[in-house]
Amino acid sequence: MTKNHPLEIVYIKAKETFLGLISPKDATAFLVKERNFNPSSATTVIRIFLKMLNGERFTRTLSVEYFEYFLYSIYTDMGVSKLDLALKSLNEHILYINTKGDSKVTLKKVIQIYAQKVLLNENAQKEIQIEDEFEQEEIATTFKSKSKEEIIEELKNVTSIEPEIIIINGKAYKRDNKTIAQIKFVRDYKCQICSSYILKANGKRYIEAAHIIPKALKGSEKANNIILLCPNHHKEFDLGNRQILLHNENEIQFTLNGKDFCINF
Ligand SMILES: [Zn+2]
């Protein structure tokens, strides 16, 4: 797949439509005028692309070259979460097409290749989590000489202007991991909803740090933006019906799936 692929302009126009930069009508008109599409194919190709990016089923089909190029472009240009949606949409399309007696063998192979990329990305994410977990354990070994009060004092002084990488005993660590290791230490590695934790084979406790305001929304790494949760409560916190009633330096009050909680930092 090189630059100036014949389908590149189709992808560009479809993407502009998705982003709301041009209307579907303008995109199809462009393909008809500049690329000699017939109006019906131009409409179909734009509509299918939008369905793919929204993870929705569609019924009319395109040649496998289109789908392959779209998957490739979505993957390299928009990332795996959009690729995942496009694959979902295509799988539903295939289920529909199968009922019409077409097995779409080649398209299924293409889908498998890209599904593999989503999987590899998930594995890479897991590896990052394992690395973070290990870094936090390593950092925690340097707390032995300190009291909880000292670490609480250090946590109060965390500012967002500190560098991303910090040096402890001559080794470089991600700054986030230091703060999270400190919070886990002072809060005894326990879920702040149910007090449970997972005991690891090495005898240490496993607990997850949840950001109240997500990092993606510029949530800070300060102690009052992080609560410790067991894996179950972490998922419930992220996915459940949650309403924050009060959130300040010292505490958070929220309802989660109908239950009230008050957690002190
Ligand atoms: Zn819990």
Residues whose N, C-alpha, C, O or C-beta is under 5 A from the ligand:
A	BS01	ZN	C191 I193 C194 C230 H233
